[in-house]
Amino acid sequence: MMGGALGALARYGTNVFFQAWLKSSVAHFPFPTFSINVFGSLLLSFLFFVNYFGAPNSVKLAVGTGFIGAFTTFSTFELETLQLVQKGEYLLAFLYVLGSVLLGFGAVLLGRYLALHLTS
């Protein structure tokens, strides 16, 4: 439960940071959600493949399911994609989905690589 609360707080803080930082430069593209999903993919993959540094299962659940589960935003990603489509922003919606999937998967591969090479 504590991991989920901290993950939700981190998600909110990241969202506020990006909204203030980006202002209107990419106003239609949901960059905060996009970056949270990519970073969350990297972090979860890294922790999974590094085996959480031998942490007990309770810590793994608190971090993986709790913190990262609350931090990443797949349902928000889906809703924002629909909103882009409803606004007629078909290219942005396509780029958002494609970029999220490809960069998210790339982040998972990078997390695995880092975990396997930094801990051996």
Disulfide bonds with the S-S distance in Angstrom:
none
